[in-house]
Amino acid sequence: MNKNPQENREFRRKQNRLQVGGIALGLVAAWIAGTLLPTLPQRFTWTTLILWGAALGASLFGWQSYARAGKALTHSENRWLNLAVGAGIPFGVLILLAWLLGSRP
């Protein structure tokens, strides 16, 4: 991890711009998918479809943040390992929450 605060600030700014662009692209892609595939808005609401598109767009464009989080845990220079570990953190938390909340009788 980089110890220079100025470089950290620049990295965060760049990542924020990329993620905002990913959100916009995900919104448009979800709208197009919902328009071309009418079964999607019938199965899910438009709000859900649009929100998932925005979330996926932001996640896809924010992959460097996942790699940075993975590097903080693994201390490895292997970019793919760091990316897998970093992306596994939020997905692991979501799976754990779904398991805990969904196992109620």
N, C-alpha and C positions, 0 to 999 in steps of 0.2 A: 504494500500500500504506500502511496506517495505521502511524504511528510510535509511537503510544501503547501501551505494554505492557499496560495494564489493559484497553483495548478489544480488543487481540489475544487476551488470555486469555479474555475474555467470548465473543468470536467462536468460539474453539476449543471452549469448553465447550458453546455452543449447537450447533455442528456435531457434536460428539461425541454429544449427546443425540439429535439428528436421525438420525444414522447408526445408533445403537443401535436406535432405533425402526424405521428402515428394514430393519435386519437381521431384527428380529422379524417385521415385516410380510412380508418376503421369504421367511422360513422358512415362515410360515403359507401364503402364496400358493403356494409350491412344493409343500407337502404337499397342498393342495387340488387343484392341477393334476395331481399324480401320482395322486391318488385318482380324479379325474374322467376322466383320460386314462390308462388302464392301459398304453398302449404306451410312455409315457415311462419308467416304472420298468423295463420290459422292455428298452428300448434302452439306457438309462443305469442306473447303480445308484442306489438311494435316496440314498446319501451324496452322490454327484455332483449329483443333482437338488437336494437341500437346500442344498448349498454354493453352487451357482450361484444359487439363489433368494436366499440371504443376501447374496451379493456384488452381485447386481443391485439388491437393496433398498437396501443401503448406498450404492451408487453413485448411485441415483436421488435419495436424500434428501441426498446430500452435494454437490449441484451448485454450491453457493456456494463450496466449496473449489476446484472446477475453475475457476470464474470468477476467483477470487482468484489462482490460479496463472497463469492466462492473462494477467491484468492485469500481473503481475510481468514477464512476457516481452514483451508488446506495448506497455505503457505507454499504452494506449488507454482511453477512457471508454466504448467500444462494448461493452455487456454481452454481446451475442451472439457477437461476435468473441472476446472473452476466454473465454467459456464453450467455444466450439469449440476454441480453442487449448489451453485447460487440459484438456479432456477428451481431446484428441488426444495428449497426452503419454503417459499410461499405455497407451492403445491402440496408439500408435506403437511403444512399447518392446516390447509383447507381439507385435506383428506382426514386428518386427525379430528378436526372439528365436526366434519360430516359423520364420522364414525361415532364420536361421542354423543352428538345430538340426535343422530338417527337410530341409535340402539335403544332408545327408550321404548318400553312396552306400551 
